[in-house]
Amino acid sequence: MHLKRATSVLVPLFTSGLFLGAMAVLPSGCTGKTAGATDNGDSGGEGGDSGGGGAIGTGASGGSVPRGSDPGSVALRRMNATEYNNTVKDLLGTSLKPATDFSFQDRYGYGFDNNASVLEVDDVQLESYTAAAEKLAADVLANAAIKAKILTCAPSSGDACVKTILKTFMRRAFRRPVTDEEVAVFAGLVKVATTEGDSAEVGVGLAIQAILTSPHFLFRIEYDADPTSKKAHAVTSHEMASRLSYFMWSTMPDDDLFNAADDDKLKSVDEIKSQVARMMKHAKAETFIDTFGVLWTPTRLFLEHDVDTKKFTKFNPDMKAAMLEETRSMLRDVFQGNIGFREFMNSEYTYANDQLAELYGLPKPGSTTLKKVDTKGSKRAGLLTQGSFLAATSQPAITSVVKRGRYVFEKLLCGAVGDPPPDVVTKLPESSGKTVRQDFEIHQTKPVCAACHKLMDPPGLVLEQYDAIGGFRTMDRNLPIDVKVDFETDNGKQTWNNALEMAKYISTSPGYGECVTSAVYSFALGRGPEPSDGGGDMDKGVLAGLQNNLDKTGWKFPDMVNAIVSSEPFRMRRAFSKGTN
């Protein structure tokens, strides 16, 4: 095979302007951007963003919010690593996962790695995409099953066959119908290859490589008839198919979505809801656990977290895997609608095997695999008492009041605290004969610390009865642990005597409702609701409606999704502009 030699023809075309030229000559109605982060773009935090201040979000507990007229817009959106791997798998049938070896990492905006504003492209990334496309194109020609799927006729039989192969492939790769003019551009590369002495089949491989480096493949492009107009318009059915598939599955549309788009059915709210109901039952829906779920909870942090196994000798890879699967199983119950987000925070059951049950002080289910176990009357209730959460928000050998407290305050109550001033020493002085709680009392004596720590410390102190891997304890440093705290909220002073009382409060609090709905909404749209991220004034009304309906819908995820995909910001757009203008 001479694909490598043919690649020498493609690379100069690509680097000298094929990619950038294609970006410049997108149809005149296309607008967007390929770089630039929002204020939230540098944070790799899970499920939200933090900022200066010090207040708990109240959510929307009632009242009306103006409907607005601006549905917002999304910048030109590059596929992230997960979406890229999933898409090439579905497009080609390959087992290769090129994005796993990319020399760059996707950034996070509003807590997620699918935020359009932070999915920039630079020279290093272009090199990674070029190398990946070369490997994938070679795999197409080397793998008989994949080759038969894509090369549906013999390229050597002539131009008609080549154009048929490319038109079919491009429609799926670009996730929309393609024009004869577009097909001709890539068919021209086949002629270049044959002129250089390679076969037509190798030329098709070269064209496939070029298609996989096209902005129409790497980006999700949506069009505006007038890129200067602020007037809202509906997205096309093919654009809607991609919005649905990348929201629910983090991959390209399947045949059912393509067919519905071809018939222009995806402008109907009923058809959109029908597709979503189907998609939720599909095996690909499991992906949502590892895209949204892993980032909304501290699970990604847990995956990267190291535990001091010299201190915690029972902690091993099997226990870490069990903790991970416990959280994933609970998330699965949420996403399948078996429980609501409220129960996720305050559930009366969990999933455990014998090893995890022993750590948790629960009856062993008699299994090395996880089983559903009752936690009523125990020290366990929901996310805050799961090992993955408690370990991820700890240091390797000791707990962290600040990590745990800040997570609860910012990610679950939707509060915000700023980072400490650069000249403040954050390490507490060495203590002897004092409890952790007594050590933290120093924060209240220093005004520069007190404003934020009065918000972060109480939730963290409540969780001190759980050690750095989640085991329950009543003593630390050979001293009794006092976890009772008073905490000021928008609902008045709350007194929590233990983690279960705090979890119960959080599970129905307006702040938690605000956090949950904002997270799902931002993930669904691939942008935040703020004008700086392409948000419009319709966002406030949709979010208020989601929050107001939580009790009515039982905090159920499927109901939330249906409300979002039916909303005008999900079904419409305007020309992209960053800022309030």
Backbone torsions as a table, in degrees:
resi	resn	phi	psi	omega
1	MET	NA	140.3	-177.3
2	HIS	-114.0	27.5	-179.0
3	LEU	-61.6	-36.7	-179.7
4	LYS	-61.1	-41.2	-179.6
5	ARG	-69.5	-38.5	178.4
6	ALA	-65.1	-29.2	179.3
7	THR	-61.6	-29.0	179.1
8	SER	-63.5	-21.5	175.4
9	VAL	-78.3	-39.7	-175.2
10	LEU	-70.8	-42.2	-172.4
11	VAL	-58.2	-47.1	177.4
12	PRO	-61.0	-38.6	178.0
13	LEU	-61.9	-41.8	-176.0
14	PHE	-68.5	-49.9	-174.2
15	THR	-75.9	-22.4	-177.9
16	SER	-88.3	-4.3	176.0
17	GLY	149.5	-3.8	-179.0
18	LEU	-59.6	-47.0	-179.3
19	PHE	-71.0	-52.7	-177.7
20	LEU	-65.7	-34.9	177.1
21	GLY	-64.2	-41.1	178.4
22	ALA	-64.1	-36.7	177.8
23	MET	-63.8	-37.5	-175.7
24	ALA	-76.1	-29.0	-175.4
25	VAL	-105.7	22.9	170.0
26	LEU	-54.9	148.8	-179.6
27	PRO	-46.6	144.3	-167.8
28	SER	-57.0	-20.9	-179.7
29	GLY	-80.7	-8.1	-174.3
30	CYS	-81.7	133.1	174.7
31	THR	-131.2	162.1	179.3
32	GLY	156.6	-171.5	178.6
33	LYS	-150.8	157.1	-177.0
34	THR	-113.2	2.6	-179.5
35	ALA	-155.4	167.5	177.3
36	GLY	109.9	125.4	-177.7
37	ALA	-105.9	151.3	171.2
38	THR	-79.0	178.3	177.1
39	ASP	-61.9	-20.1	-178.2
40	ASN	-96.1	0.5	-169.6
41	GLY	-69.7	-26.2	-175.7
42	ASP	-85.4	-11.3	-176.2
43	SER	-83.2	135.4	174.6
44	GLY	-101.8	20.6	-175.8
45	GLY	-70.5	161.8	-177.4
46	GLU	-95.7	132.2	167.3
47	GLY	67.8	24.7	176.9
48	GLY	159.9	-169.0	-180.0
49	ASP	-140.6	160.1	-179.3
50	SER	-119.2	161.9	179.0
51	GLY	-159.1	-176.9	179.1
52	GLY	-70.2	164.2	178.2
53	GLY	124.1	-144.0	179.4
54	GLY	163.8	65.7	-179.1
55	ALA	-147.5	152.2	176.9
56	ILE	-89.1	132.3	175.9
57	GLY	-66.0	138.3	-176.8
58	THR	-92.5	-12.3	-175.3
59	GLY	70.6	-161.3	178.5
60	ALA	-123.5	99.6	-173.3
61	SER	-90.4	-0.3	178.6
62	GLY	160.2	178.3	179.3
63	GLY	88.3	170.8	-177.2
64	SER	-103.9	149.2	176.2
65	VAL	-121.6	133.6	180.0
66	PRO	-52.8	140.6	-176.3
67	ARG	-65.6	-36.7	-179.2
68	GLY	80.8	173.6	-179.6
69	SER	-130.6	-5.6	-175.8
70	ASP	-110.7	112.8	-179.8
71	PRO	-79.8	-3.5	-176.7
72	GLY	80.8	-179.8	-179.1
73	SER	-153.4	160.4	-179.4
74	VAL	-116.3	135.3	177.4
75	ALA	-64.3	163.4	172.6
76	LEU	-50.7	121.9	-167.9
77	ARG	-112.6	116.8	175.0
78	ARG	-77.2	146.0	172.8
79	MET	-65.2	138.3	172.7
80	ASN	-82.2	-179.9	-173.4
81	ALA	-61.7	-43.7	179.4
82	THR	-63.4	-45.4	179.8
83	GLU	-63.0	-38.7	179.9
84	TYR	-63.3	-50.8	-179.9
85	ASN	-60.3	-43.9	179.9
86	ASN	-65.1	-38.7	-177.0
87	THR	-68.9	-44.8	-179.9
88	VAL	-68.0	-29.7	175.7
89	LYS	-64.3	-46.7	-178.1
90	ASP	-74.2	-31.5	-179.1
91	LEU	-73.9	-43.7	-172.4
92	LEU	-105.2	-30.1	-170.7
93	GLY	85.6	16.0	-178.0
94	THR	-78.2	154.5	173.2
95	SER	-97.2	-2.8	179.0
96	LEU	-70.8	145.9	175.8
97	LYS	-126.7	74.9	-171.8
98	PRO	-59.2	-37.0	-175.1
99	ALA	-64.2	-21.0	177.9
100	THR	-62.0	-28.2	-177.8
101	ASP	-104.7	9.3	178.6
102	PHE	-60.3	148.9	-177.2
103	SER	-85.7	11.5	179.5
104	PHE	-137.6	162.4	176.4
105	GLN	-118.9	141.2	176.5
106	ASP	-68.6	147.3	178.7
107	ARG	-94.1	175.1	-174.9
108	TYR	-119.3	136.0	173.2
109	GLY	-130.8	130.2	-175.8
110	TYR	55.5	31.8	175.4
111	GLY	87.6	-3.7	-173.8
112	PHE	-129.1	155.6	-177.6
113	ASP	-96.0	16.2	174.7
114	ASN	-112.3	16.0	-179.4
115	ASN	-77.5	120.9	-172.2
116	ALA	-58.7	-35.4	-172.7
117	SER	-68.5	-19.9	-178.0
118	VAL	-108.9	0.9	-179.6
119	LEU	-91.3	69.0	-176.1
120	GLU	-79.7	170.8	177.2
121	VAL	-130.9	133.9	176.2
122	ASP	-135.8	-176.5	-175.8
123	ASP	-61.9	-38.0	180.0
124	VAL	-63.0	-42.7	179.9
125	GLN	-66.8	-39.4	178.2
126	LEU	-60.9	-38.2	177.2
127	GLU	-63.1	-40.9	179.0
128	SER	-64.2	-42.5	-179.7
129	TYR	-67.5	-37.3	178.3
130	THR	-63.8	-45.7	179.4
131	ALA	-64.0	-39.9	180.0
132	ALA	-65.6	-43.0	-179.6
133	ALA	-61.9	-38.2	178.9
134	GLU	-62.7	-44.4	179.6
135	LYS	-66.4	-40.6	-178.2
136	LEU	-67.8	-42.3	178.8
137	ALA	-63.7	-39.7	177.1
138	ALA	-64.0	-37.5	179.4
139	ASP	-65.0	-36.4	178.4
140	VAL	-59.6	-44.9	-176.4
141	LEU	-78.8	-24.1	-177.2
142	ALA	-88.6	-24.6	-176.5
143	ASN	-97.6	115.2	-173.5
144	ALA	-59.4	-41.0	-177.4
145	ALA	-66.8	-44.3	179.4
146	ILE	-67.1	-41.8	-179.5
147	LYS	-59.8	-43.3	-179.3
148	ALA	-66.3	-31.4	179.8
149	LYS	-69.8	-36.6	-172.9
150	ILE	-99.1	-44.2	178.7
151	LEU	-88.3	84.1	-172.9
152	THR	-81.3	-2.6	173.5
153	CYS	-149.5	174.7	-177.1
154	ALA	-85.5	114.6	-178.9
155	PRO	-56.2	-27.1	-178.9
156	SER	-70.6	-12.0	-178.3
157	SER	-75.1	-12.0	174.8
158	GLY	134.5	178.9	-175.1
159	ASP	-61.7	-36.1	-177.4
160	ALA	-60.7	-43.2	178.0
161	CYS	-64.5	-46.1	-179.1
162	VAL	-57.8	-45.3	-178.4
163	LYS	-68.5	-34.1	176.4
164	THR	-64.1	-45.4	178.6
165	ILE	-59.7	-48.8	-174.9
166	LEU	-69.6	-39.0	-178.8
167	LYS	-64.4	-42.3	178.3
168	THR	-64.7	-43.6	-178.2
169	PHE	-69.0	-42.8	-177.8
170	MET	-65.1	-37.0	178.9
171	ARG	-58.1	-41.8	-179.8
172	ARG	-77.3	-39.5	-178.3
173	ALA	-67.3	-40.2	-179.3
174	PHE	-89.0	-9.0	174.1
175	ARG	63.9	34.9	180.0
176	ARG	-168.1	164.6	173.5
177	PRO	-62.9	149.0	178.5
178	VAL	-119.2	155.1	-178.3
179	THR	-90.3	161.6	176.8
180	ASP	-62.1	-33.6	179.7
181	GLU	-64.9	-40.1	178.2
182	GLU	-65.7	-42.4	179.3
183	VAL	-61.7	-39.6	-177.4
184	ALA	-61.5	-35.1	179.3
185	VAL	-59.8	-47.2	-176.8
186	PHE	-78.7	-29.7	174.6
187	ALA	-64.4	-29.6	177.7
188	GLY	-61.7	-29.2	178.3
189	LEU	-68.1	-29.1	176.4
190	VAL	-64.6	-41.2	178.0
191	LYS	-66.3	-36.5	176.6
192	VAL	-60.3	-44.2	-178.6
193	ALA	-64.9	-43.9	-179.0
194	THR	-68.1	-33.5	175.9
195	THR	-63.3	-32.6	179.7
196	GLU	-82.0	0.6	175.8
197	GLY	101.3	4.9	178.5
198	ASP	-94.5	166.2	-179.6
199	SER	-77.4	164.3	177.1
200	ALA	-63.7	-33.1	178.4
201	GLU	-63.8	-43.8	175.9
202	VAL	-63.6	-35.9	176.8
203	GLY	-62.7	-39.3	175.7
204	VAL	-63.1	-39.5	176.4
205	GLY	-60.4	-39.4	177.7
206	LEU	-64.8	-41.4	178.6
207	ALA	-64.5	-40.9	177.4
208	ILE	-61.5	-41.0	177.6
209	GLN	-60.7	-42.1	179.2
210	ALA	-66.1	-40.3	178.3
211	ILE	-60.5	-39.6	-178.2
212	LEU	-74.6	-8.3	173.0
213	THR	-110.2	6.6	178.4
214	SER	-75.4	144.5	174.9
215	PRO	-61.1	-24.8	179.3
216	HIS	-70.4	-20.1	173.5
217	PHE	-92.4	-48.0	-173.3
218	LEU	-71.9	-25.1	-178.3
219	PHE	-114.1	151.5	168.5
220	ARG	-94.3	105.7	-172.2
221	ILE	-102.8	128.4	175.0
222	GLU	-119.1	146.0	-169.3
223	TYR	-110.1	147.0	173.4
224	ASP	-121.1	127.4	-179.7
225	ALA	-58.2	-36.5	177.7
226	ASP	-128.8	102.8	-176.4
227	PRO	-67.3	-7.6	178.2
228	THR	-100.1	-7.3	-175.5
229	SER	-85.0	142.6	175.3
230	LYS	-95.9	5.3	-178.0
231	LYS	-74.7	134.8	-179.3
232	ALA	-76.2	148.7	175.2
233	HIS	-147.8	157.1	179.9
234	ALA	-71.5	143.8	172.0
235	VAL	-72.3	157.1	178.9
236	THR	-71.9	166.1	178.9
237	SER	-62.8	-35.7	178.4
238	HIS	-70.5	-37.2	175.3
239	GLU	-65.5	-38.2	177.4
240	MET	-65.6	-39.1	177.7
241	ALA	-57.8	-42.2	178.1
242	SER	-70.1	-39.2	177.4
243	ARG	-58.5	-44.1	-179.3
244	LEU	-67.7	-46.0	-173.9
245	SER	-69.4	-38.4	-179.7
246	TYR	-78.3	-25.3	172.8
247	PHE	-70.1	-52.3	-172.2
248	MET	-84.7	-33.9	-171.2
249	TRP	-121.5	-10.4	-175.8
250	SER	55.5	41.6	177.2
251	THR	-157.1	-179.8	-178.1
252	MET	-69.5	161.7	177.0
253	PRO	-62.2	150.3	173.6
254	ASP	-90.8	-177.4	-175.4
255	ASP	-60.9	-38.6	180.0
256	ASP	-61.2	-42.4	178.4
257	LEU	-68.5	-41.8	177.5
258	PHE	-59.7	-44.7	-178.4
259	ASN	-65.5	-41.0	177.7
260	ALA	-63.6	-37.7	178.3
261	ALA	-68.4	-42.2	179.1
262	ASP	-59.5	-33.6	179.1
263	ASP	-88.2	5.7	178.7
264	ASP	57.4	37.1	-178.4
265	LYS	-87.5	-15.9	-170.7
266	LEU	-85.5	19.2	167.7
267	LYS	-96.0	-4.7	179.0
268	SER	-93.2	127.5	178.5
269	VAL	-61.7	-39.0	179.7
270	ASP	-63.2	-39.9	178.7
271	GLU	-68.5	-38.5	177.5
272	ILE	-61.3	-45.7	179.1
273	LYS	-64.2	-38.3	178.6
274	SER	-63.4	-41.8	177.5
275	GLN	-65.2	-41.2	179.6
276	VAL	-62.8	-42.5	178.3
277	ALA	-60.0	-41.5	177.2
278	ARG	-65.4	-43.6	-176.2
279	MET	-65.6	-34.1	-180.0
280	MET	-66.5	-25.4	-179.1
281	LYS	-89.7	-9.8	-177.5
282	HIS	-76.4	151.3	179.0
283	ALA	-59.1	-28.3	-179.8
284	LYS	-66.5	-18.3	180.0
285	ALA	-63.3	-20.1	176.9
286	GLU	-59.8	-26.3	179.8
287	THR	-57.5	-30.8	-175.8
288	PHE	-61.7	-28.4	177.3
289	ILE	-62.2	-43.5	-173.2
290	ASP	-90.9	-1.9	174.8
291	THR	-106.7	-72.4	178.2
292	PHE	-68.9	-51.8	-171.5
293	GLY	-60.6	-44.2	-177.9
294	VAL	-65.4	-31.0	-179.2
295	LEU	-89.8	-28.5	178.1
296	TRP	-71.2	-36.9	173.9
297	THR	-94.1	174.7	177.9
298	PRO	-81.2	22.3	-174.4
299	THR	-63.0	-38.8	177.2
300	ARG	-60.6	-40.8	176.8
301	LEU	-62.4	-38.5	179.9
302	PHE	-64.9	-39.6	179.1
303	LEU	-59.9	-32.2	-178.0
304	GLU	-95.4	-2.6	-172.2
305	HIS	-84.1	139.1	175.1
306	ASP	-105.4	135.7	176.5
307	VAL	-106.3	141.5	176.8
308	ASP	-74.8	97.4	-175.8
309	THR	-76.8	-9.5	173.2
310	LYS	-73.2	-33.2	177.0
311	LYS	-86.0	-43.5	-179.0
312	PHE	-106.0	81.2	-171.7
313	THR	-68.1	-21.6	-179.7
314	LYS	-84.2	-10.3	-180.0
315	PHE	-81.1	125.5	-179.4
316	ASN	-146.5	176.4	-178.6
317	PRO	-56.1	-34.2	179.2
318	ASP	-65.5	-40.3	179.1
319	MET	-68.6	-39.8	178.5
320	LYS	-62.3	-42.2	179.0
321	ALA	-63.7	-38.5	179.6
322	ALA	-66.8	-40.4	177.8
323	MET	-63.2	-42.1	179.4
324	LEU	-63.0	-44.9	-177.2
325	GLU	-71.1	-28.9	174.8
326	GLU	-59.2	-49.7	-179.3
327	THR	-66.0	-41.0	178.8
328	ARG	-62.7	-38.8	179.9
329	SER	-66.1	-39.6	177.5
330	MET	-67.9	-39.6	176.3
331	LEU	-63.0	-39.2	177.9
332	ARG	-59.6	-41.6	178.0
333	ASP	-62.2	-36.9	177.7
334	VAL	-66.4	-49.6	-173.7
335	PHE	-70.7	-25.4	176.5
336	GLN	-85.3	-4.2	177.9
337	GLY	82.4	12.0	178.8
338	ASN	-70.7	-33.1	174.2
339	ILE	-137.1	165.1	176.4
340	GLY	-95.9	173.7	176.8
341	PHE	-61.4	-27.3	178.2
342	ARG	-63.2	-47.9	179.8
343	GLU	-68.7	-29.0	177.0
344	PHE	-58.8	-33.1	-179.3
345	MET	-86.5	-19.4	-171.7
346	ASN	-144.5	44.0	-173.3
347	SER	-76.1	157.9	177.2
348	GLU	-106.6	21.9	175.2
349	TYR	-153.1	166.3	171.6
350	THR	-152.0	-172.2	176.6
351	TYR	-119.4	127.6	-177.0
352	ALA	-151.2	153.6	167.6
353	ASN	-105.3	-173.5	-176.4
354	ASP	-61.2	-41.2	-177.5
355	GLN	-64.0	-45.5	-178.6
356	LEU	-72.0	-38.7	178.7
357	ALA	-61.0	-38.7	178.4
358	GLU	-63.6	-43.6	177.9
359	LEU	-62.0	-38.6	-176.3
360	TYR	-82.7	-7.2	-177.2
361	GLY	73.3	29.7	179.0
362	LEU	-106.9	156.6	175.1
363	PRO	-59.5	136.0	-179.6
364	LYS	-70.7	135.3	179.8
365	PRO	-79.9	-3.3	-179.6
366	GLY	73.5	41.6	-175.7
367	SER	-154.4	146.2	173.0
368	THR	-86.0	-16.5	174.1
369	THR	-96.7	159.4	-175.4
370	LEU	-72.8	137.9	176.1
371	LYS	-127.1	154.1	176.6
372	LYS	-72.2	124.9	-176.7
373	VAL	-128.6	146.1	-180.0
374	ASP	-76.1	135.4	177.9
375	THR	-116.3	5.4	179.7
376	LYS	-58.6	134.4	179.3
377	GLY	80.2	2.8	179.8
378	SER	-102.8	-169.5	177.8
379	LYS	-95.8	18.1	-175.5
380	ARG	-121.6	135.7	176.1
381	ALA	-164.4	97.0	172.4
382	GLY	81.9	-170.1	-172.3
383	LEU	-53.6	-43.4	-171.6
384	LEU	-64.5	-17.0	179.9
385	THR	-111.3	12.4	175.9
386	GLN	-84.0	145.3	-177.8
387	GLY	-59.6	-38.0	-178.2
388	SER	-62.9	-41.9	179.2
389	PHE	-67.0	-47.9	-173.6
390	LEU	-68.8	-35.1	177.4
391	ALA	-73.8	-43.2	-177.7
392	ALA	-62.0	-27.7	-178.6
393	THR	-103.0	26.2	176.7
394	SER	-123.3	170.1	166.9
395	GLN	-82.7	169.4	-178.7
396	PRO	-56.5	-35.4	-175.0
397	ALA	-115.8	-18.4	-176.6
398	ILE	-135.0	162.0	177.2
399	THR	-73.0	167.5	176.7
400	SER	-132.7	106.6	177.9
401	VAL	-59.9	-41.8	-176.9
402	VAL	-68.8	-46.7	-179.9
403	LYS	-59.7	-47.4	-178.3
404	ARG	-67.6	-45.8	-177.7
405	GLY	-65.4	-40.7	179.8
406	ARG	-66.6	-38.5	178.2
407	TYR	-61.3	-47.8	-179.7
408	VAL	-60.6	-46.3	-174.9
409	PHE	-67.1	-44.1	-175.0
410	GLU	-86.5	-44.9	-171.1
411	LYS	-90.1	-23.0	-177.9
412	LEU	-111.1	-27.2	177.8
413	LEU	-106.4	-2.8	177.6
414	CYS	61.2	31.1	171.6
415	GLY	-84.8	-179.4	179.7
416	ALA	-147.9	132.0	173.4
417	VAL	-130.4	149.3	178.5
418	GLY	-84.6	166.4	174.1
419	ASP	-73.6	154.7	-179.4
420	PRO	-64.7	148.9	175.9
421	PRO	-55.7	148.7	-174.8
422	PRO	-62.6	-23.6	-177.0
423	ASP	-92.9	5.0	-179.0
424	VAL	-90.5	130.6	175.6
425	VAL	-80.7	117.1	-174.5
426	THR	-90.7	-15.2	-179.3
427	LYS	-79.6	128.7	179.4
428	LEU	-71.8	148.4	178.3
429	PRO	-65.0	152.2	177.0
430	GLU	-61.1	136.8	-178.4
431	SER	-125.1	156.3	177.9
432	SER	-136.8	126.3	178.5
433	GLY	76.6	14.8	179.4
434	LYS	-117.2	151.1	173.3
435	THR	-80.2	165.7	175.1
436	VAL	-59.0	-39.8	-179.5
437	ARG	-60.6	-42.3	178.9
438	GLN	-66.0	-36.6	176.3
439	ASP	-61.1	-39.5	-175.3
440	PHE	-77.1	-10.8	177.7
441	GLU	-65.0	-17.3	178.5
442	ILE	-63.0	-27.5	179.7
443	HIS	-62.0	-33.4	-177.0
444	GLN	-75.2	-14.3	-178.5
445	THR	-92.8	-7.4	-178.6
446	LYS	-119.1	111.2	-176.9
447	PRO	-54.3	-35.7	-178.3
448	VAL	-65.8	-22.3	-179.5
449	CYS	-99.6	-34.9	-168.4
450	ALA	-60.0	-39.6	-173.1
451	ALA	-58.0	-41.1	-178.9
452	CYS	-87.8	-39.3	-174.6
453	HIS	-71.2	-21.8	175.3
454	LYS	-69.3	-17.3	177.6
455	LEU	-94.6	-34.9	-176.8
456	MET	-89.5	-39.5	-170.7
457	ASP	-65.4	-44.4	-176.8
458	PRO	-57.3	-49.1	177.9
459	PRO	-60.8	-35.7	178.6
460	GLY	-68.8	-38.4	179.5
461	LEU	-66.7	-34.2	178.5
462	VAL	-61.2	-30.2	-177.0
463	LEU	-89.9	5.9	-177.1
464	GLU	-67.8	-14.7	177.1
465	GLN	-76.7	0.9	176.5
466	TYR	-117.1	124.6	-175.1
467	ASP	-74.1	-170.8	-170.3
468	ALA	-73.0	-3.8	170.7
469	ILE	-123.2	6.2	174.4
470	GLY	101.2	3.0	176.3
471	GLY	-72.3	142.7	-178.7
472	PHE	-81.0	144.0	-179.3
473	ARG	-150.0	156.6	175.3
474	THR	-118.0	-7.8	-178.8
475	MET	-127.5	146.8	173.3
476	ASP	-149.2	135.7	-176.0
477	ARG	59.4	29.9	-178.4
478	ASN	63.2	24.6	179.3
479	LEU	-128.5	148.2	178.6
480	PRO	-64.1	144.9	179.2
481	ILE	-96.0	123.0	177.5
482	ASP	-104.4	113.7	-175.0
483	VAL	-109.2	1.1	-179.2
484	LYS	-68.4	129.1	179.8
485	VAL	-137.6	154.4	168.2
486	ASP	-108.4	135.1	-174.0
487	PHE	-137.4	125.1	-179.8
488	GLU	-82.2	126.2	176.9
489	THR	-127.8	175.8	176.4
490	ASP	-66.9	-15.1	176.9
491	ASN	-95.9	12.9	-177.9
492	GLY	98.3	-176.5	-177.7
493	LYS	-72.3	132.7	175.9
494	GLN	-111.9	136.7	173.9
495	THR	-110.8	121.9	179.5
496	TRP	-116.5	125.4	178.9
497	ASN	-94.7	-12.8	179.4
498	ASN	-165.5	176.2	-176.2
499	ALA	-65.3	-33.5	-178.1
500	LEU	-66.0	-36.4	177.3
501	GLU	-68.0	-38.9	177.3
502	MET	-65.5	-43.1	180.0
503	ALA	-61.8	-39.3	179.1
504	LYS	-63.9	-42.0	177.9
505	TYR	-63.2	-48.8	-177.0
506	ILE	-58.9	-40.4	-171.2
507	SER	-59.8	-22.9	179.2
508	THR	-121.4	10.1	-175.2
509	SER	-78.2	147.8	176.5
510	PRO	-58.4	-36.1	-179.9
511	GLY	-62.8	-41.3	178.3
512	TYR	-65.8	-41.5	176.9
513	GLY	-60.4	-40.6	177.5
514	GLU	-63.2	-44.4	-179.0
515	CYS	-63.5	-46.1	-177.0
516	VAL	-63.3	-51.8	-176.8
517	THR	-65.1	-39.5	179.3
518	SER	-64.9	-38.1	-178.9
519	ALA	-66.6	-49.0	-179.5
520	VAL	-63.3	-41.7	-179.2
521	TYR	-62.9	-46.7	-178.7
522	SER	-65.0	-39.1	178.7
523	PHE	-66.3	-41.3	-178.0
524	ALA	-63.1	-42.1	-176.6
525	LEU	-89.2	-13.9	-178.0
526	GLY	70.8	24.8	177.9
527	ARG	-160.0	162.4	174.3
528	GLY	-85.0	170.7	-179.0
529	PRO	-83.8	-1.9	-177.0
530	GLU	-81.3	147.7	177.5
531	PRO	-55.5	-33.5	-179.8
532	SER	-64.9	-16.4	-179.6
533	ASP	-112.5	13.3	179.8
534	GLY	96.1	5.1	-178.9
535	GLY	-69.7	156.1	178.0
536	GLY	-123.9	176.3	-175.5
537	ASP	-74.4	-10.3	173.7
538	MET	-71.3	-25.6	-176.9
539	ASP	-56.8	-42.4	-177.7
540	LYS	-60.3	-42.3	-179.5
541	GLY	-66.4	-41.4	179.3
542	VAL	-65.1	-45.3	-179.9
543	LEU	-63.9	-40.5	177.8
544	ALA	-62.1	-41.2	178.4
545	GLY	-64.0	-41.4	177.6
546	LEU	-60.5	-43.7	-177.7
547	GLN	-70.7	-39.4	-179.6
548	ASN	-66.5	-26.1	-176.1
549	ASN	-96.1	4.3	-176.6
550	LEU	-57.3	-50.5	-178.6
551	ASP	-64.9	-38.6	-179.7
552	LYS	-62.9	-37.0	-176.7
553	THR	-98.1	4.3	179.7
554	GLY	69.2	23.3	-179.1
555	TRP	58.1	29.7	-174.5
556	LYS	-83.9	135.6	-178.9
557	PHE	-61.8	-46.9	-179.5
558	PRO	-58.0	-37.7	177.7
559	ASP	-66.1	-38.5	178.8
560	MET	-63.8	-43.9	179.9
561	VAL	-62.7	-45.2	179.4
562	ASN	-59.6	-40.3	179.0
563	ALA	-66.1	-38.4	-178.6
564	ILE	-69.8	-48.7	-176.5
565	VAL	-69.9	-19.0	176.2
566	SER	-84.7	-14.1	-173.4
567	SER	-74.4	156.6	179.6
568	GLU	-65.9	-37.9	177.3
569	PRO	-61.5	-28.5	178.1
570	PHE	-81.6	-29.1	-175.1
571	ARG	-97.6	-9.4	-175.3
572	MET	-131.9	173.1	175.9
573	ARG	-160.4	170.7	168.6
574	ARG	-134.0	173.2	178.1
575	ALA	-58.3	140.5	-174.1
576	PHE	-73.7	133.4	170.2
577	SER	-147.4	130.8	-179.1
578	LYS	-89.8	122.2	-179.5
579	GLY	119.7	-173.4	-175.5
580	THR	-81.9	-14.5	-178.6
581	ASN	-79.7	NA	NA
